[in-house]
Each structure stands twice: as C-alpha cells, then as structure tokens.
Amino acid sequence: MENNLVIEKMSQTDSLEIADKWKYPAPYNFYDMTEDLEDYEEIISSTKRGNHYFSMKQNGVLVGFLSVYPCENNQKEIEFGIGLRPDLTGKGNGKAYTELALSYIEQKLAPDRIWLSVAEFNKRAIKVYERIGFKEEYKKMQKTNDSEFKFVVMTKLIKGIHE
C-alpha cells in the first residue's frame, strides 16, 4: 500500500457514502451503519459526528474512516474505531490502514492509552489489533443492532508508558 493516505475531518458527503452505500458481506454486515439506527444517526449528523469522525482517503478516494473519542475521565485515553471500505476488507489491508490511523491519533492527540471494542466473532480484526500491539482487557455484552452481542475490549499503551 502506498503511503499517500490523507486523514481529514469527515464531510457530509463521506458520511452519507459510508452510511448508505458501504455494505459488507455476512457476517460482517453486522458493521453496516444501517444495521443500527443509533450508529446511523450518529454518522450522518454533523452535530452528532462533531470532531470525532475522520475520513481516510487515498489519492482522493474514500478508503476508510476512524472515530476518536477522548475519555471523559482521562483526556489522555482515547476510544478508537476504524472501518475500511468493504472491497478493501479481508485482503491484508487492515494492519497498514490501522497503523496509519493510530499514527495520526498519536501525532494529533498524544494519548497514553488507546482502547477499542470489537465484536468477538470478528477474528480477523482481533488478529490485526493484536499484531499491532493491542491486548485483550476483558469481554462484555453490548446492546447494538437490536440485540446484544459479546465484544472484546482491547487496549494499547503508547510509547511504552506503563509497560
């Protein structure tokens, strides 16, 4: 993958493309924004997106997005989410795109710790996160997509802090 990736605040055009057009094959259709009304409303509303959603573009083409939320009780701790365009998933792209997204977060926010939640069935994403230094902290049940699912909460310490 060429390293000509640009990360920028998400536009309304990008949010609607992701929300309405990105459809993943089963079982990853779990991540379609239209599967969860709350997620859908958050990404399409510029007010709800705020300064938390960013587009990842390569050669001007939308290839992914990330969400970044500083934790309320510790601004040096970041909750992180990432999504790749459906045709880019399952092809060995996850590690490179995730590393670039994390590099962006580290440069802009200088967090001590980054954490994420990933659906337990998503073994390929868990493998990517483990390969770049995330460690499983615990599992939890979470309501989403009109049901309840098991998620794995993973964390990564930045710059060797507390290791």
Residue pairs with C-beta under 8 A, 6 or more apart in sequence:
1 58
1 93
1 96
1 97
2 58
3 100
4 58
4 59
5 56
5 57
5 58
5 63
5 97
5 100
6 56
6 57
6 58
7 54
7 55
7 56
7 57
7 66
7 100
7 101
7 104
8 54
8 55
8 57
9 51
9 53
9 54
9 55
10 43
10 49
10 53
10 54
10 55
10 65
11 55
12 44
12 46
14 55
14 62
14 65
15 43
15 44
15 46
15 49
15 53
16 44
17 62
18 33
18 43
18 62
18 65
18 83
19 33
19 34
19 40
19 43
19 44
20 33
20 34
22 32
22 33
22 83
22 85
22 86
23 29
23 32
23 86
24 30
24 31
24 32
24 86
24 89
25 86
27 121
28 86
28 89
28 122
29 35
30 119
30 121
30 122
30 145
30 149
31 83
33 39
33 40
33 43
34 40
35 145
36 144
36 145
36 146
38 144
39 144
41 48
42 48
42 49
43 49
43 53
52 67
52 68
52 69
53 65
53 66
53 67
54 65
54 66
54 67
54 68
54 104
55 62
55 64
55 65
56 62
56 63
56 64
56 65
56 66
56 97
56 100
56 101
57 63
62 85
63 84
63 85
63 88
63 97
64 82
64 83
64 84
64 85
64 88
64 97
64 101
65 82
65 83
66 80
66 81
66 82
66 83
66 101
66 104
66 105
67 79
67 80
67 81
67 82
68 78
68 79
68 80
68 81
68 105
68 109
69 78
69 79
70 77
70 78
70 79
70 109
70 111
71 77
71 78
71 79
76 110
76 111
76 112
76 113
77 111
77 112
77 113
77 114
77 115
78 105
78 109
78 111
78 113
78 114
78 115
79 114
79 115
79 116
80 101
80 102
80 105
80 114
80 115
80 116
81 116
82 97
82 98
82 101
82 116
84 93
84 94
84 97
88 97
90 124
94 124
94 125
94 128
95 128
95 131
95 132
98 128
98 129
98 132
99 132
102 114
102 132
102 156
105 111
105 114
106 158
106 159
110 158
111 158
112 157
112 158
112 159
112 161
112 162
113 155
113 156
113 157
113 158
113 161
113 162
114 134
114 155
114 156
114 158
115 137
115 153
115 154
115 155
115 156
116 129
116 134
116 153
116 154
117 140
117 142
117 151
117 152
117 153
117 154
118 125
118 126
118 129
118 151
118 152
118 154
119 149
119 150
119 151
119 152
120 126
120 139
120 149
120 150
120 151
120 152
126 136
126 152
126 154
129 154
129 156
130 154
132 156
133 156
133 157
134 154
134 155
134 156
135 154
135 155
135 156
136 152
136 153
136 154
137 153
137 154
137 155
138 153
139 150
139 151
139 152
139 153
140 150
140 151
140 153
141 148
141 149
141 150
141 151
142 148
142 149
142 150
142 151
157 163
